[in-house]
Amino acid sequence: MVADDERERAWGTVHDAIAQMPGWAVGPCTYHGEVALWHVTAIDLRPRGRYAKREAITGAGATEIEALGALVELLEARQIRRAIRAGRNP
């Protein structure tokens, strides 16, 4: 069982990471029993062309906290890659 303060800290870390990505939002954590994993997805909600696919990033883990942590790592890695491509120091 996850303590509420641990869950709040994990979600706070997700919200801190997503705050650096304007136009993005995070969905709820969901448990998928068939694979015994929790998933949480961030999605780019900025307007796109009519048939353009939205970018989404999904974190997964054995617990809700692990899934949130995985998502944070993926979001931070994306930000670093984009900064390097733009010639900025991450």
C-alpha beads as a LAMMPS data file, in Angstrom:
LAMMPS data file: protein, C-alpha beads

90 atoms
89 bonds

1 atom types
1 bond types

-500.0 500.0 xlo xhi
-500.0 500.0 ylo yhi
-500.0 500.0 zlo zhi

Masses

1 110.0

Atoms # bond

1 1 1 0.000 0.000 0.000
2 1 1 1.302 3.439 -0.933
3 1 1 1.124 6.215 1.652
4 1 1 -0.718 9.346 0.547
5 1 1 2.313 11.585 1.182
6 1 1 4.495 9.317 -0.990
7 1 1 1.889 9.475 -3.764
8 1 1 1.635 13.267 -3.441
9 1 1 5.432 13.642 -3.676
10 1 1 5.534 11.421 -6.769
11 1 1 2.750 13.384 -8.468
12 1 1 4.476 16.649 -7.470
13 1 1 7.611 15.492 -9.269
14 1 1 5.553 14.662 -12.368
15 1 1 3.893 18.083 -12.293
16 1 1 7.288 19.792 -11.879
17 1 1 8.598 17.963 -14.959
18 1 1 5.497 18.638 -17.066
19 1 1 5.544 22.338 -16.094
20 1 1 8.636 22.632 -18.315
21 1 1 6.580 21.393 -21.278
22 1 1 3.848 23.916 -22.181
23 1 1 0.808 22.346 -23.805
24 1 1 1.321 18.942 -22.189
25 1 1 -0.999 17.208 -19.717
26 1 1 -0.841 14.014 -17.654
27 1 1 -3.600 11.457 -17.364
28 1 1 -4.422 9.239 -14.402
29 1 1 -2.359 6.266 -13.265
30 1 1 -4.084 3.058 -14.306
31 1 1 -3.415 -0.535 -13.329
32 1 1 -3.348 -3.180 -16.054
33 1 1 -3.848 -6.498 -14.308
34 1 1 -3.167 -8.625 -17.380
35 1 1 0.480 -7.466 -17.323
36 1 1 0.600 -6.504 -13.619
37 1 1 1.837 -2.983 -14.398
38 1 1 0.775 0.557 -13.656
39 1 1 0.806 3.050 -16.549
40 1 1 0.641 6.835 -16.660
41 1 1 0.755 8.879 -19.864
42 1 1 1.651 12.470 -20.683
43 1 1 0.293 13.841 -23.957
44 1 1 1.002 16.915 -26.034
45 1 1 -2.323 18.743 -26.367
46 1 1 -1.074 21.571 -28.575
47 1 1 -3.089 22.013 -31.765
48 1 1 -1.839 19.953 -34.684
49 1 1 -2.812 19.374 -38.256
50 1 1 -5.992 17.524 -39.021
51 1 1 -4.445 14.062 -39.274
52 1 1 -1.314 14.566 -37.190
53 1 1 -0.702 12.147 -34.351
54 1 1 -0.210 13.605 -30.904
55 1 1 3.034 12.837 -29.128
56 1 1 2.569 10.771 -25.979
57 1 1 5.004 9.455 -23.398
58 1 1 4.063 6.580 -21.084
59 1 1 5.767 5.499 -17.889
60 1 1 5.188 2.012 -16.509
61 1 1 6.099 0.267 -13.284
62 1 1 5.159 -2.473 -10.865
63 1 1 3.701 0.164 -8.526
64 1 1 1.996 3.502 -9.058
65 1 1 5.072 5.268 -7.640
66 1 1 7.402 3.395 -10.012
67 1 1 5.220 4.315 -13.004
68 1 1 5.248 7.990 -12.009
69 1 1 9.033 7.876 -11.539
70 1 1 9.486 6.236 -14.937
71 1 1 7.376 8.947 -16.557
72 1 1 9.474 11.686 -14.929
73 1 1 12.671 10.064 -16.239
74 1 1 11.235 9.875 -19.754
75 1 1 9.990 13.480 -19.677
76 1 1 13.363 14.742 -18.442
77 1 1 15.202 12.710 -21.101
78 1 1 12.970 14.214 -23.790
79 1 1 13.708 17.725 -22.553
80 1 1 17.462 17.042 -22.567
81 1 1 17.357 15.614 -26.123
82 1 1 15.414 18.637 -27.376
83 1 1 17.833 21.058 -25.691
84 1 1 20.837 19.298 -27.236
85 1 1 19.207 19.339 -30.684
86 1 1 18.555 23.062 -30.295
87 1 1 22.187 23.651 -29.315
88 1 1 21.339 24.600 -25.739
89 1 1 23.056 23.331 -22.636
90 1 1 20.579 21.040 -20.857

Bonds

1 1 1 2
2 1 2 3
3 1 3 4
4 1 4 5
5 1 5 6
6 1 6 7
7 1 7 8
8 1 8 9
9 1 9 10
10 1 10 11
11 1 11 12
12 1 12 13
13 1 13 14
14 1 14 15
15 1 15 16
16 1 16 17
17 1 17 18
18 1 18 19
19 1 19 20
20 1 20 21
21 1 21 22
22 1 22 23
23 1 23 24
24 1 24 25
25 1 25 26
26 1 26 27
27 1 27 28
28 1 28 29
29 1 29 30
30 1 30 31
31 1 31 32
32 1 32 33
33 1 33 34
34 1 34 35
35 1 35 36
36 1 36 37
37 1 37 38
38 1 38 39
39 1 39 40
40 1 40 41
41 1 41 42
42 1 42 43
43 1 43 44
44 1 44 45
45 1 45 46
46 1 46 47
47 1 47 48
48 1 48 49
49 1 49 50
50 1 50 51
51 1 51 52
52 1 52 53
53 1 53 54
54 1 54 55
55 1 55 56
56 1 56 57
57 1 57 58
58 1 58 59
59 1 59 60
60 1 60 61
61 1 61 62
62 1 62 63
63 1 63 64
64 1 64 65
65 1 65 66
66 1 66 67
67 1 67 68
68 1 68 69
69 1 69 70
70 1 70 71
71 1 71 72
72 1 72 73
73 1 73 74
74 1 74 75
75 1 75 76
76 1 76 77
77 1 77 78
78 1 78 79
79 1 79 80
80 1 80 81
81 1 81 82
82 1 82 83
83 1 83 84
84 1 84 85
85 1 85 86
86 1 86 87
87 1 87 88
88 1 88 89
89 1 89 90
